[in-house]
């Protein structure tokens, strides 16, 4: 779900099948280079690609207006303090199951293209 927080009010909902793209995969590296300039934040775990099956919108009149000021520095600071090994330990402890109880596949071997 996306909500417009500036400009005309709008809520956009996307429905479909999501697919995890592992950080260590070729596809992750290619998407990172193509879409985000090639450098992932240290704390980034994975990407999710959604094959969209249905799009719905609604008015968004109840969504408040917000002004973007800046990115929060906490994730980069936290990730630098943890280091690569500390981040992996944290992921193993906290991120192997989603909030709704599904396995995240975070430590499964990435699928490679043939």
Secondary structure, 3 states (H helix, E strand, C coil): CEECCCCCCCEEEEEEEEEEEECCCHHHHHHHHHHHCCCCCCCCCEEEEEEEEEEEEECCCCCCCCCCCCCCCHHHHHHHHHHHHHHHHHHHHHCCECCCCCECCCCCCCCCCC
